[in-house]
């Protein structure tokens, strides 16, 4: 059961990182979760977390500058969660401990729901 939960979380993160790709997760021939392809990050996050209406105090991220782009959406979820938000760098799911620690502190010692997507232009590295 724990392994399926971890795989489910991973697949949902990859779905957010690649909104234009359709994903399906099956276990013992039963559909566990599916994500229809979409054009917008907001739709992918909604597919992962359910209705955007279930999220409160939504913060939209959209910053550009010097070969760095940060997009995403964070929210104090109506449901308490111990899972951190998804952190995606150049379409790869990563664990960015310093950023997660800052987000947890910012959201009163609990993790927000959502995703932070960072795109680094390889020509500036």
C-alpha positions as YAML, in Angstrom:
chain: A
units: angstrom
residues:
- id: 1
  name: UNK
  ca: [0.00, 0.00, 0.00]
- id: 2
  name: UNK
  ca: [2.80, 2.43, 0.88]
- id: 3
  name: UNK
  ca: [4.57, 1.81, -2.41]
- id: 4
  name: UNK
  ca: [1.38, 2.49, -4.38]
- id: 5
  name: UNK
  ca: [0.92, 5.75, -2.45]
- id: 6
  name: UNK
  ca: [4.47, 6.82, -3.28]
- id: 7
  name: UNK
  ca: [4.06, 5.90, -6.96]
- id: 8
  name: UNK
  ca: [0.73, 7.75, -7.07]
- id: 9
  name: UNK
  ca: [2.35, 10.89, -5.64]
- id: 10
  name: UNK
  ca: [5.25, 10.64, -8.12]
- id: 11
  name: UNK
  ca: [2.94, 10.18, -11.14]
- id: 12
  name: UNK
  ca: [0.85, 13.18, -10.06]
- id: 13
  name: UNK
  ca: [4.01, 15.30, -9.83]
- id: 14
  name: UNK
  ca: [5.10, 14.22, -13.31]
- id: 15
  name: UNK
  ca: [1.60, 15.06, -14.59]
- id: 16
  name: UNK
  ca: [1.94, 18.60, -13.25]
- id: 17
  name: UNK
  ca: [5.38, 18.91, -14.83]
- id: 18
  name: UNK
  ca: [4.03, 17.75, -18.21]
- id: 19
  name: UNK
  ca: [0.48, 19.10, -18.52]
- id: 20
  name: UNK
  ca: [0.17, 18.28, -22.24]
- id: 21
  name: UNK
  ca: [0.67, 14.53, -21.61]
- id: 22
  name: UNK
  ca: [-2.17, 12.22, -20.60]
- id: 23
  name: UNK
  ca: [-1.43, 9.98, -17.60]
- id: 24
  name: UNK
  ca: [-3.21, 6.93, -16.20]
- id: 25
  name: UNK
  ca: [-2.22, 4.96, -13.12]
- id: 26
  name: UNK
  ca: [-3.59, 1.45, -12.77]
- id: 27
  name: UNK
  ca: [-3.15, -1.07, -9.96]
- id: 28
  name: UNK
  ca: [-4.37, -4.66, -10.32]
- id: 29
  name: UNK
  ca: [-6.17, -3.64, -13.52]
- id: 30
  name: UNK
  ca: [-8.13, -0.98, -11.64]
- id: 31
  name: UNK
  ca: [-7.85, 2.67, -12.58]
- id: 32
  name: UNK
  ca: [-6.40, 4.55, -9.60]
- id: 33
  name: UNK
  ca: [-6.06, 8.00, -11.16]
- id: 34
  name: UNK
  ca: [-5.97, 9.68, -14.55]
- id: 35
  name: UNK
  ca: [-5.01, 13.07, -15.87]
- id: 36
  name: UNK
  ca: [-6.33, 14.37, -19.18]
- id: 37
  name: UNK
  ca: [-3.86, 16.43, -21.15]
- id: 38
  name: UNK
  ca: [-4.28, 20.17, -20.77]
- id: 39
  name: UNK
  ca: [-2.65, 23.35, -21.96]
- id: 40
  name: UNK
  ca: [-2.44, 25.15, -18.64]
- id: 41
  name: UNK
  ca: [-0.56, 24.41, -15.42]
- id: 42
  name: UNK
  ca: [-3.63, 25.48, -13.42]
- id: 43
  name: UNK
  ca: [-5.66, 22.67, -15.01]
- id: 44
  name: UNK
  ca: [-2.98, 20.10, -14.18]
- id: 45
  name: UNK
  ca: [-2.82, 21.21, -10.56]
- id: 46
  name: UNK
  ca: [-6.62, 21.07, -10.39]
- id: 47
  name: UNK
  ca: [-6.51, 17.53, -11.80]
- id: 48
  name: UNK
  ca: [-4.07, 16.47, -9.07]
- id: 49
  name: UNK
  ca: [-5.70, 18.21, -6.11]
- id: 50
  name: UNK
  ca: [-9.32, 18.16, -7.18]
- id: 51
  name: UNK
  ca: [-11.41, 21.26, -7.60]
- id: 52
  name: UNK
  ca: [-9.60, 24.58, -7.24]
- id: 53
  name: UNK
  ca: [-12.61, 25.57, -5.13]
- id: 54
  name: UNK
  ca: [-11.31, 23.21, -2.41]
- id: 55
  name: UNK
  ca: [-8.21, 25.35, -2.08]
- id: 56
  name: UNK
  ca: [-8.22, 28.59, -0.09]
- id: 57
  name: UNK
  ca: [-5.99, 31.67, -0.32]
- id: 58
  name: UNK
  ca: [-4.56, 30.74, -3.70]
- id: 59
  name: UNK
  ca: [-1.26, 32.39, -4.61]
- id: 60
  name: UNK
  ca: [-0.41, 32.33, -8.32]
- id: 61
  name: UNK
  ca: [3.27, 32.48, -9.23]
- id: 62
  name: UNK
  ca: [4.44, 34.01, -12.50]
- id: 63
  name: UNK
  ca: [7.87, 35.63, -12.44]
- id: 64
  name: UNK
  ca: [10.45, 36.02, -15.22]
- id: 65
  name: UNK
  ca: [13.95, 37.41, -15.34]
- id: 66
  name: UNK
  ca: [17.56, 36.73, -16.31]
- id: 67
  name: UNK
  ca: [17.06, 33.23, -17.69]
- id: 68
  name: UNK
  ca: [14.80, 32.19, -14.80]
- id: 69
  name: UNK
  ca: [11.05, 31.63, -14.91]
- id: 70
  name: UNK
  ca: [8.95, 30.66, -11.87]
- id: 71
  name: UNK
  ca: [5.32, 29.66, -12.30]
- id: 72
  name: UNK
  ca: [2.88, 27.76, -10.15]
- id: 73
  name: UNK
  ca: [0.12, 27.89, -7.66]
- id: 74
  name: UNK
  ca: [0.16, 27.46, -3.88]
- id: 75
  name: UNK
  ca: [-2.71, 27.35, -1.46]
- id: 76
  name: UNK
  ca: [-3.51, 26.77, 2.16]
- id: 77
  name: UNK
  ca: [-5.53, 23.62, 1.58]
- id: 78
  name: UNK
  ca: [-8.89, 23.09, 3.21]
- id: 79
  name: UNK
  ca: [-7.52, 19.68, 4.21]
- id: 80
  name: UNK
  ca: [-4.40, 19.50, 6.36]
- id: 81
  name: UNK
  ca: [-1.55, 17.81, 4.51]
- id: 82
  name: UNK
  ca: [1.84, 16.52, 5.50]
- id: 83
  name: UNK
  ca: [2.91, 16.12, 1.88]
- id: 84
  name: UNK
  ca: [4.96, 18.99, 0.53]
- id: 85
  name: UNK
  ca: [3.94, 20.81, -2.64]
- id: 86
  name: UNK
  ca: [5.48, 19.62, -5.88]
- id: 87
  name: UNK
  ca: [8.76, 21.32, -6.82]
- id: 88
  name: UNK
  ca: [9.57, 21.01, -10.52]
- id: 89
  name: UNK
  ca: [12.78, 22.24, -12.13]
- id: 90
  name: UNK
  ca: [13.01, 22.10, -15.94]
- id: 91
  name: UNK
  ca: [10.11, 19.58, -16.03]
- id: 92
  name: UNK
  ca: [11.79, 17.32, -13.46]
- id: 93
  name: UNK
  ca: [10.30, 16.55, -10.07]
- id: 94
  name: UNK
  ca: [12.88, 17.44, -7.39]
- id: 95
  name: UNK
  ca: [13.19, 17.74, -3.62]
- id: 96
  name: UNK
  ca: [14.41, 21.24, -2.83]
- id: 97
  name: UNK
  ca: [14.74, 21.16, 0.95]
- id: 98
  name: UNK
  ca: [15.59, 24.85, 1.45]
- id: 99
  name: UNK
  ca: [12.56, 25.98, -0.57]
- id: 100
  name: UNK
  ca: [10.26, 23.48, 1.18]
- id: 101
  name: UNK
  ca: [11.47, 24.65, 4.59]
- id: 102
  name: UNK
  ca: [10.76, 28.27, 3.64]
- id: 103
  name: UNK
  ca: [7.29, 27.42, 2.32]
- id: 104
  name: UNK
  ca: [6.43, 25.49, 5.47]
- id: 105
  name: UNK
  ca: [7.50, 28.44, 7.61]
- id: 106
  name: UNK
  ca: [5.54, 30.86, 5.42]
- id: 107
  name: UNK
  ca: [2.38, 28.75, 5.73]
- id: 108
  name: UNK
  ca: [2.44, 28.56, 9.56]
- id: 109
  name: UNK
  ca: [4.32, 25.29, 9.93]
- id: 110
  name: UNK
  ca: [2.24, 23.26, 7.46]
- id: 111
  name: UNK
  ca: [2.77, 22.58, 3.79]
- id: 112
  name: UNK
  ca: [0.65, 24.38, 1.19]
- id: 113
  name: UNK
  ca: [-0.96, 22.41, -1.62]
- id: 114
  name: UNK
  ca: [0.15, 23.09, -5.16]
- id: 115
  name: UNK
  ca: [3.28, 23.28, -7.24]
- id: 116
  name: UNK
  ca: [6.24, 25.54, -7.91]
- id: 117
  name: UNK
  ca: [7.69, 25.19, -11.39]
- id: 118
  name: UNK
  ca: [11.11, 26.64, -12.07]
- id: 119
  name: UNK
  ca: [12.59, 26.86, -15.54]
- id: 120
  name: UNK
  ca: [16.26, 27.70, -15.90]
- id: 121
  name: UNK
  ca: [17.54, 28.71, -19.31]
- id: 122
  name: UNK
  ca: [20.55, 26.48, -20.01]
- id: 123
  name: UNK
  ca: [22.32, 29.28, -21.90]
- id: 124
  name: UNK
  ca: [22.65, 31.32, -18.68]
- id: 125
  name: UNK
  ca: [24.24, 28.53, -16.62]
...
